[in-house]
Amino acid sequence: MEIRLAREEDIETIRSLLIAANLPATDLRKVSLAAFFVGDDDPQMIVGCIGLEAYDDVGLIRSLVVRPHARSAGIGKALVSTVEEVAALRGVKRLYLLTTTAPQFFERHRYQTVERDLAPDAIRKTTQFVELCPASATLMAKYLDFSG
């Protein structure tokens, strides 16, 4: 499987994946594709995607989804690892995410639950935080350390 930056022609597939997984897709725009990564088995089959919004030294993981037939094959882990590496290269020190369905998955990847009122302003101002994710969504965070 190859993980690559999403291209403009991937937007409808990404939107379909998000909708099928009951994840927000209304704010998905062509301009946000620069922050989306996809995993594909071949050029015709995107099996998963993940988004990254970077705000100086904090970032937001969004829209992690893997097609049902491809789950438990390490694709989600690979997508998260890729986003963490890219975020670190962009100077992000701490990654956040909101989830209603996958806190255990992210706990296995060293994300910890954080009280929503402790989120930094940049995260609190995101569309995900303000509009798209319910107040019941779990906020999680991880400090990135790629110093070796």
C-alpha positions as CSV (number, residue, x, y, z in Angstrom):
1,M,0.0,0.0,0.0
2,E,1.2,3.5,-0.8
3,I,0.4,6.6,1.3
4,R,0.4,9.8,-0.7
5,L,-1.0,13.3,-0.6
6,A,-4.6,13.5,-1.9
7,R,-5.1,14.9,-5.4
8,E,-8.0,16.9,-6.6
9,E,-9.5,13.9,-8.3
10,D,-9.6,12.1,-5.0
11,I,-12.1,14.5,-3.3
12,E,-15.3,12.7,-4.2
13,T,-13.8,9.4,-3.0
14,I,-12.7,11.0,0.2
15,R,-16.1,12.5,0.7
16,S,-17.8,9.2,0.1
17,L,-15.5,7.4,2.6
18,L,-16.3,10.0,5.2
19,I,-20.0,10.0,4.7
20,A,-20.1,6.1,4.8
21,A,-18.3,6.2,8.1
22,N,-20.6,8.9,9.5
23,L,-17.8,11.4,9.7
24,P,-18.2,15.1,8.8
25,A,-17.6,16.0,5.2
26,T,-19.4,19.3,4.7
27,D,-16.2,21.3,5.1
28,L,-14.2,19.3,2.7
29,R,-12.9,21.6,0.0
30,K,-10.4,21.4,-2.7
31,V,-8.1,23.7,-0.7
32,S,-8.0,21.3,2.1
33,L,-6.7,18.5,-0.1
34,A,-3.1,19.6,0.6
35,A,-3.6,18.4,4.2
36,F,-5.2,15.0,3.3
37,F,-3.4,11.8,2.8
38,V,-4.8,8.6,1.2
39,G,-3.7,5.0,1.3
40,D,-4.4,3.1,-1.9
41,D,-3.9,-0.5,-3.0
42,D,-3.7,0.7,-6.6
43,P,-4.5,4.0,-8.3
44,Q,-8.2,3.0,-8.6
45,M,-8.8,2.0,-4.9
46,I,-8.4,4.4,-2.0
47,V,-8.7,2.3,1.1
48,G,-8.3,5.0,3.7
49,C,-7.7,8.7,4.3
50,I,-6.7,11.1,7.1
51,G,-6.5,14.8,7.4
52,L,-4.1,17.2,9.1
53,E,-4.8,20.8,10.0
54,A,-1.6,22.5,11.3
55,Y,-1.7,25.7,13.3
56,D,1.9,26.7,14.3
57,D,3.0,24.3,16.9
58,V,-0.4,22.4,17.3
59,G,-2.3,20.3,14.8
60,L,-5.6,18.6,14.4
61,I,-6.0,15.1,13.0
62,R,-9.3,14.8,11.3
63,S,-11.2,12.3,9.2
64,L,-9.4,9.1,9.7
65,V,-11.3,6.4,7.9
66,V,-10.4,3.0,6.5
67,R,-12.8,1.0,4.3
68,P,-14.4,-1.9,6.3
69,H,-12.8,-4.6,4.2
70,A,-9.3,-3.2,4.8
71,R,-9.5,-2.7,8.6
72,S,-7.2,-4.5,10.9
73,A,-4.5,-4.6,8.3
74,G,-2.4,-1.7,9.8
75,I,-3.7,0.9,7.3
76,G,-5.1,3.2,10.1
77,K,-1.8,2.9,12.0
78,A,0.2,3.8,8.8
79,L,-2.0,6.8,8.1
80,V,-1.6,8.1,11.7
81,S,2.1,7.6,11.6
82,T,2.4,9.5,8.3
83,V,0.4,12.4,9.7
84,E,2.5,12.5,12.8
85,E,5.7,12.6,10.8
86,V,4.5,15.3,8.5
87,A,3.2,17.3,11.4
88,A,6.5,17.1,13.2
89,L,8.3,18.2,10.0
90,R,6.0,21.2,10.0
91,G,6.9,22.1,13.5
92,V,3.8,20.7,15.3
93,K,4.6,19.7,18.8
94,R,1.2,18.4,19.9
95,L,-1.5,16.8,17.9
96,Y,-5.2,16.8,18.9
97,L,-8.2,14.9,17.6
98,L,-11.9,14.6,18.3
99,T,-13.5,11.1,18.2
100,T,-16.8,9.6,19.0
101,T,-16.0,6.1,17.9
102,A,-12.3,5.3,18.2
103,P,-10.8,6.4,21.5
104,Q,-9.3,2.9,22.1
105,F,-7.6,3.0,18.7
106,F,-5.9,6.3,19.5
107,E,-5.0,5.2,23.1
108,R,-3.0,2.4,21.5
109,H,-1.1,5.1,19.7
110,R,-0.3,7.0,22.8
111,Y,-3.1,9.6,22.6
112,Q,-4.5,10.7,25.9
113,T,-7.9,12.2,26.7
114,V,-7.9,15.9,27.4
115,E,-10.7,18.1,28.8
116,R,-12.2,20.1,26.0
117,D,-11.8,23.4,27.9
118,L,-8.0,22.8,28.0
119,A,-7.7,22.8,24.2
120,P,-5.5,25.5,22.8
121,D,-7.3,28.4,21.1
122,A,-6.2,27.3,17.6
123,I,-7.9,24.0,18.1
124,R,-11.0,25.5,19.8
125,K,-11.5,27.7,16.7
126,T,-11.5,24.9,14.2
127,T,-14.6,24.0,12.3
128,Q,-14.3,20.4,13.7
129,F,-14.3,21.7,17.3
130,V,-16.9,24.4,16.9
131,E,-19.4,23.0,14.5
132,L,-18.9,19.5,13.2
133,C,-18.1,17.3,16.2
134,P,-20.6,16.9,19.0
135,A,-19.8,18.2,22.4
136,S,-19.8,14.5,23.5
137,A,-16.8,13.8,21.2
138,T,-13.6,12.9,23.1
139,L,-10.7,15.3,22.7
140,M,-7.4,13.5,22.7
141,A,-3.8,14.7,22.3
142,K,-0.3,13.5,21.9
143,Y,3.1,15.2,22.2
144,L,5.2,14.5,19.2
145,D,8.8,13.4,19.8
146,F,10.8,12.5,16.8
147,S,14.2,13.3,18.4
148,G,15.2,9.7,18.2
